[in-house]
Amino acid sequence: MANAFWCIVEDDRQGMPKKVMAEVIGEAARLAGGQVEAVWLTDTASDAGLKQLGEWGATRVWLLENAAYAPYRSEVWAGAVAELAAKESPKAILAPVTSRQREFMARLAARLGVGLSADSVALAMDGEDGGTGAAYNVSMNAMGYPIASNLRDAYLNLVKIGKQNEIPLFAGGGVGKNGNLAANAAALIMLGASGVQVGKYIMQATAGCLGSEMDRCNICNIGLCPKGITSQDPRLYRRLDPEKVAERLVDVYLSFDAELKKIVAPLGRSTSLPIGMSDALGIADRAAAERLGILYAV
């Protein structure tokens, strides 16, 4: 059925699904709101096995029973399921975490041209802004995505499935490029980030990196950094005083900590981050406010 959640069955190769399928089907039912279908590729299925899948919550079982499916071969399984998925258009396909299913799901995702999340415990998102001095122009100008809107979409999707407190989101891309590190970080946290990634700003503030949005030397990766940050040439790396860099790094994070507390304390979050508290945000761009689901402030 179109838009159903599919669960790929892992069996004991003797006609019965493994007990782990109870967890997979149960989680799929929670995400889908009840419409869950099992897809079972096997050379031998049993009536007891089919009944068990139903008892665990599968509303339908797609039984692909053929001698060609045993022993397991990923290319055979992927082709069969991809063909069925093209006809039935499932909304999502889940599978238990086993060595066989890991290989199969990766191959299936490639066949279908869709994304794959395997053993996910966190999600890091790097936006279109920012970039180091070694980044190519095509990377800086024609790659990436708007971090604010994509972060918000990801967070709201996690809220829908009840996973916002289980899967942390880390956001980065241009954070602090105008000197407003704490304000940028606070905004991303209120949009749903559990943490913020900062790269170029730290290099500029602590080690004197010469890279900027308009003037990038593009030699980080070839060992000729004039500040000695990314160089093994003693004539260059001697220009970098690691003790002073360490002192500046501590100063940056202490200052950042103080400024961030000033921002979040009025929200009643002096000891915890206001993750997802978008009602504390406002923007003077009506279209952006509607896109992000935050206040429009004139």
QUICOR-V848839 format. One record per run of one state. SS is the DSSP state (2 for helix, 1 for strand, 0 for the rest). FROM is the first residue (numbers start at 0). TO is the last residue. If there is no record, write none. Layout:
BEGIN
ss->SS from->FROM to->TO
ss->SS from->FROM to->TO
END
This chain:
BEGIN
ss->0 from->0 to->3
ss->1 from->4 to->7
ss->0 from->8 to->9
ss->1 from->10 to->10
ss->0 from->11 to->15
ss->1 from->16 to->16
ss->0 from->17 to->18
ss->2 from->19 to->31
ss->0 from->32 to->34
ss->1 from->35 to->41
ss->0 from->42 to->45
ss->2 from->46 to->55
ss->0 from->56 to->58
ss->1 from->59 to->64
ss->0 from->65 to->65
ss->2 from->66 to->68
ss->0 from->69 to->72
ss->2 from->73 to->87
ss->0 from->88 to->90
ss->1 from->91 to->94
ss->0 from->95 to->97
ss->2 from->98 to->111
ss->0 from->112 to->120
ss->1 from->121 to->125
ss->0 from->126 to->135
ss->2 from->136 to->141
ss->0 from->142 to->145
ss->2 from->146 to->159
ss->0 from->160 to->166
ss->1 from->167 to->171
ss->0 from->172 to->179
ss->2 from->180 to->190
ss->0 from->191 to->193
ss->1 from->194 to->196
ss->0 from->197 to->198
ss->2 from->199 to->206
ss->0 from->207 to->218
ss->2 from->219 to->221
ss->0 from->222 to->232
ss->2 from->233 to->236
ss->0 from->237 to->240
ss->2 from->241 to->264
ss->0 from->265 to->276
ss->2 from->277 to->279
ss->0 from->280 to->280
ss->1 from->281 to->282
ss->0 from->283 to->284
ss->2 from->285 to->291
ss->0 from->292 to->293
ss->1 from->294 to->295
ss->0 from->296 to->297
END
